[in-house]
Amino acid sequence: MPRYRLDIEYDGSAFSGWQRQAGQASVQESIETAILGFCGEEIRIRGAGRTDAGVHARGQVAHLDLSRDWPADKVQGALNAHLARAGAAVAILAATKVEETFDARFSATARHYLYLILNRRAPATLEKDRVWHVPRPLDPEAMHQAAQELVGHHDFTTFRSVQCQSKSPVKTLDLLDVSRDGDIIAIRASARSFLHNQVRSLVGTLERVGAGAWTPQDVAVALEARDRSACGPVAPPGGLYLVAVDYR
């Protein structure tokens, strides 16, 4: 059976998340419904990351196996046509034939996330549900300094959701970078894999530093506590984007 890689973009605002859930709209179900409409096959696709409700993607990756050897551009075009007909805020950016050993989740070597904070007094209009609006002034340099306390190989229990199903809280955070461009503070995070709610937990804690409520040393202490109650508030989902997934 031919295997295809899908590169996917979506607005997560109207979805319960990536993963199919009974009685709720999901990105996975939207794409699987489009596949059924295209070729009549009921299949399950596997994504590189299970984004939560309200989280967006510019570079999600999934794979699927079809019984017929369709041209890749036909798969892309047909799925986009069915998604558009259904009014789903999902686009297939590319469809590519891959080896049967390719697995969107387990073949990934790195995942890259972007979190956007709109830091101004005026509320979000054009960016509503796509940023976290923080009206009080934030110090991005202090946030970046604190972020470096979190880079590396650590036990991230403090920044892990109690619903996390990962076998271990130990992860290697390769990058956590904070920068500012105008009213937008961008936080970029990269790792081979992340814990449930990890990025949003990190961002919420860094916001406390930017607001002057925490110091970088407070962040280091929270990390070492290995206690969920030591975490800052979890940032809302609308500012988070899965921007890319790396493969060998």
Disulfide bonds with the S-S distance in Angstrom:
none
